[in-house]
Structures are given as structure tokens and as C-alpha cells.
Amino acid sequence: MARLNEANVVYAKEIIGRYPMARSATIPLLHLAQQQDGYVTNDAIKHIAELVGATSAEVLGTATFYEMFKFEPVGKFVVNICGTMSCALLGADELMHHAEQKLGIKAGSTTPDGMFTLEHAECQAACTEAPCLQINYRYRYRVTPGDLDKLFDDLSSGRLDGEIPPHGTVARVRQHIPSERAVGAVAPDLVSGAPVWMPAPAEAQK
């Protein structure tokens, strides 16, 4: 079980500095922990709680609200096949059955080599492109069994490593805000007026 490593602690503190309250950084830090280890470890939850001034229970309560956070090891590639109405009508059940046969596992399981985790998913908001799936939350549309075979083969061989990073990687380029362009983190209790981008009441009525 791993806490955030030294480099990620430095980055975590940079992230926390973007927010008026440290606890507001909880979700970005959970993503950081998952990128480090592929899932969110118990030690990482404790470490994040220390960094943001919360309890471990509060951090865990936040994390478990979201489907994308995993709390036990998963495959390098997490494959989520949508099974909601549009996809179901266009063959999602058959696609899942084909995936199970191809990988030799049932949905909710991980292949023995640790390469693939197969999961059911609710609506992925691509109903016009059904049936769809995601690999590490990167979309594939109008997928056929043949497409799925090629996808698994390409992932296994590394041919898609430049396109689909290992599970937990949210982005390849980390956000960096130069100090001269930062808005500044102001505690809510210190805010005395409307945001500068809001029009004054008289202007809003014109």
C-alpha cells in the first residue's frame, strides 16, 4: 500500500494552492493517487486526508461516490462496455459476451496477466454511436465483435500505448498556471463583493 511519492507530494501541494480551501483539492489528489498506483490505496487515502485537513472517512466518502476511482488493483486497461438502452438495442449484450469469451473472464474480473479488467457500464453519453465502450475512459464507437478483437490485440501488443495510457492516467500534460496569471485562492469568508466578471446591477438592466 502506497502513500503519495515525493514528487507527487510536491505536485499535490501545488494543486492544493489553487483552491481557497484545501479540501477542495480532494478529487484532483485522488486522481493523482490513482495515476501513481493504478488505483487508490488505503495509505493514499490517509495521506490525502493529512494534506487537505480532512479525515480518512471523509476522503473515502468522497472517492466512493465516483465510479472512476478503484480501490483494489485493476488491469492496465479497464474496458467498460455500455449496456444502457441504445447500446443494448444495438448489440451490447452480445459484445460483452464476445469480450468475455475473448479474454477468458467474466465481467467484473481481471485477466491473470493483469492486462485487462472488464466491466459493465451505465450510459456513456454516446447513444447515437452505439454500441460504445471506453478503455481507460477513452471512447470507441459503433464497436463490432471484430473491432473488439482487433482492439484487444492492439492493446496487448502495445500498438496503442501512444493513444491509451495505463489506467489512472487522466492526462499526459499536467496543468501549470504561471504565478503571474493565477487568480489567487481567496477563502470564501474573505470575499466581500461580487466577482469582477459580474456586471453591476445597473449595467445588467441595460
C-alpha positions as CSV (number, residue, x, y, z in Angstrom):
1,M,0.0,0.0,0.0
2,A,1.5,3.3,-1.1
3,R,1.3,6.9,0.1
4,L,2.0,9.6,-2.5
5,N,5.6,9.6,-3.5
6,E,7.9,12.6,-3.0
7,A,7.4,14.0,-6.5
8,N,3.6,13.7,-6.2
9,V,3.6,15.4,-2.8
10,V,5.2,18.4,-4.4
11,Y,2.6,18.4,-7.1
12,A,-0.2,17.8,-4.6
13,K,0.8,20.9,-2.7
14,E,0.8,22.9,-5.9
15,I,-2.7,21.6,-6.6
16,I,-3.9,22.5,-3.1
17,G,-2.6,26.0,-3.6
18,R,-5.1,26.6,-6.4
19,Y,-8.0,26.4,-4.1
20,P,-9.4,28.7,-1.4
21,M,-9.9,25.7,0.9
22,A,-7.5,22.7,0.9
23,R,-10.4,20.2,1.0
24,S,-11.5,21.4,-2.5
25,A,-8.4,19.6,-3.8
26,T,-9.6,16.2,-2.7
27,I,-10.8,14.9,-6.1
28,P,-7.7,16.1,-8.0
29,L,-5.5,14.4,-5.4
30,L,-7.5,11.2,-5.6
31,H,-6.8,11.2,-9.4
32,L,-3.1,11.8,-8.6
33,A,-3.0,8.8,-6.3
34,Q,-4.7,6.6,-8.8
35,Q,-2.3,7.7,-11.5
36,Q,0.6,6.8,-9.3
37,D,-0.6,3.2,-8.4
38,G,-3.4,2.4,-10.9
39,Y,-5.9,2.5,-8.0
40,V,-6.4,4.5,-4.8
41,T,-4.7,2.7,-1.9
42,N,-5.8,2.9,1.8
43,D,-2.5,4.6,2.6
44,A,-3.1,7.2,-0.2
45,I,-6.5,8.0,1.3
46,K,-4.9,8.6,4.7
47,H,-2.1,10.7,3.1
48,I,-4.6,12.8,1.2
49,A,-6.6,13.4,4.3
50,E,-3.5,14.7,6.1
51,L,-2.7,17.0,3.2
52,V,-6.2,18.6,2.9
53,G,-7.1,18.6,6.6
54,A,-9.9,16.0,6.5
55,T,-10.5,12.6,8.0
56,S,-9.8,9.4,6.1
57,A,-13.5,8.7,6.3
58,E,-14.3,12.0,4.6
59,V,-11.8,11.3,1.7
60,L,-13.1,7.8,1.3
61,G,-16.7,9.0,1.3
62,T,-15.9,11.4,-1.5
63,A,-14.0,8.9,-3.5
64,T,-16.6,6.1,-3.3
65,F,-19.2,8.5,-4.8
66,Y,-17.4,8.2,-8.2
67,E,-17.2,5.2,-10.4
68,M,-13.9,6.1,-11.9
69,F,-11.9,5.6,-8.6
70,K,-10.8,2.0,-7.9
71,F,-9.9,0.7,-4.5
72,E,-8.1,-2.6,-5.5
73,P,-5.7,-3.4,-8.3
74,V,-7.2,-3.4,-11.8
75,G,-5.8,-4.2,-15.2
76,K,-3.5,-2.0,-17.2
77,F,-6.6,-1.4,-19.4
78,V,-10.1,-1.1,-17.8
79,V,-12.7,-1.8,-20.5
80,N,-16.2,-0.5,-19.8
81,I,-18.9,-1.7,-22.2
82,C,-22.1,0.3,-22.1
83,G,-25.2,-1.7,-21.6
84,T,-27.9,1.0,-21.4
85,M,-30.8,1.2,-23.8
86,S,-29.4,2.4,-27.1
87,C,-26.3,0.2,-26.8
88,A,-28.4,-2.8,-25.5
89,L,-30.7,-2.5,-28.6
90,L,-27.7,-2.5,-30.9
91,G,-25.8,-5.5,-29.5
92,A,-24.1,-4.5,-26.2
93,D,-25.0,-7.9,-24.6
94,E,-23.5,-9.8,-27.5
95,L,-20.4,-7.5,-27.4
96,M,-20.0,-8.2,-23.7
97,H,-20.4,-12.0,-24.2
98,H,-17.8,-11.8,-27.0
99,A,-15.4,-9.9,-24.8
100,E,-15.8,-12.5,-22.0
101,Q,-15.0,-15.2,-24.5
102,K,-12.0,-13.4,-26.0
103,L,-10.5,-12.6,-22.6
104,G,-11.5,-15.8,-20.8
105,I,-13.0,-13.9,-17.8
106,K,-16.4,-12.7,-16.7
107,A,-17.4,-9.0,-16.4
108,G,-16.1,-7.6,-13.1
109,S,-12.9,-9.6,-13.4
110,T,-9.3,-9.1,-14.4
111,T,-7.2,-11.3,-16.7
112,P,-4.5,-13.4,-14.9
113,D,-1.7,-11.4,-16.7
114,G,-3.1,-8.1,-15.3
115,M,-3.7,-6.7,-18.7
116,F,-7.5,-6.2,-18.8
117,T,-10.3,-5.6,-16.4
118,L,-13.7,-6.0,-18.0
119,E,-16.7,-4.1,-16.6
120,H,-20.4,-3.2,-17.4
121,A,-21.1,0.5,-17.6
122,E,-24.2,2.6,-17.5
123,C,-24.9,5.3,-20.2
124,Q,-21.6,6.7,-21.6
125,A,-23.5,9.6,-23.3
126,A,-22.8,8.4,-26.8
127,C,-26.2,7.0,-27.6
128,T,-26.0,7.9,-31.3
129,E,-22.8,5.9,-31.6
130,A,-24.0,2.7,-30.0
131,P,-22.7,0.2,-29.1
132,C,-19.9,2.1,-27.4
133,L,-17.2,1.3,-24.9
134,Q,-14.4,3.0,-23.1
135,I,-10.8,1.9,-22.5
136,N,-9.4,3.8,-19.5
137,Y,-12.2,6.3,-20.2
138,R,-11.1,6.8,-23.9
139,Y,-14.1,6.2,-26.2
140,R,-14.6,3.6,-29.0
141,Y,-17.8,3.9,-31.0
142,R,-20.1,1.5,-33.0
143,V,-18.0,-1.4,-31.9
144,T,-18.4,-4.8,-33.6
145,P,-17.0,-8.1,-32.3
146,G,-14.3,-7.9,-35.0
147,D,-13.4,-4.4,-33.8
148,L,-13.2,-5.7,-30.3
149,D,-10.8,-8.5,-31.3
150,K,-8.5,-6.0,-33.0
151,L,-8.7,-3.6,-30.1
152,F,-7.7,-6.3,-27.6
153,D,-4.8,-7.5,-29.9
154,D,-3.6,-3.9,-30.4
155,L,-3.7,-3.1,-26.7
156,S,-1.9,-6.4,-25.8
157,S,0.9,-5.7,-28.4
158,G,1.5,-2.1,-27.3
159,R,0.4,-0.7,-30.6
160,L,-2.0,1.7,-28.8
161,D,0.3,2.8,-26.0
162,G,0.8,6.2,-27.6
163,E,-3.0,6.7,-27.6
164,I,-4.3,4.9,-24.5
165,P,-2.1,5.3,-21.3
166,P,-2.3,2.9,-18.4
167,H,-5.3,3.1,-16.1
168,G,-5.3,6.1,-13.8
169,T,-3.7,8.5,-16.2
170,V,-6.1,11.4,-16.5
171,A,-3.9,13.5,-18.8
172,R,-0.4,13.3,-20.2
173,V,0.2,17.0,-19.8
174,R,-0.1,18.4,-16.3
175,Q,-1.8,21.7,-15.8
176,H,0.5,24.5,-14.8
177,I,-0.6,28.0,-14.1
178,P,2.1,30.7,-14.0
179,S,2.1,32.7,-10.9
180,E,1.5,36.0,-12.8
181,R,-1.6,34.5,-14.3
182,A,-3.1,32.9,-11.2
183,V,-6.4,34.3,-10.0
184,G,-5.4,33.6,-6.4
185,A,-7.0,31.4,-3.8
186,V,-9.3,33.5,-1.6
187,A,-11.1,32.0,1.3
188,P,-14.9,32.3,1.0
189,D,-15.1,34.2,4.3
190,L,-12.9,36.9,2.9
191,V,-15.0,37.6,-0.2
192,S,-16.8,41.0,0.2
193,G,-18.2,41.7,-3.2
194,A,-19.4,40.1,-6.4
195,P,-16.8,38.5,-8.8
196,V,-15.1,41.1,-11.0
197,W,-16.6,39.5,-14.1
198,M,-20.2,40.0,-13.0
199,P,-21.9,43.2,-14.3
200,A,-23.0,45.8,-11.8
201,P,-26.8,45.7,-11.1
202,A,-27.4,48.9,-13.1
203,E,-25.4,47.6,-16.1
204,A,-27.2,44.3,-16.0
205,Q,-30.5,46.1,-16.5
206,K,-29.4,48.0,-19.6
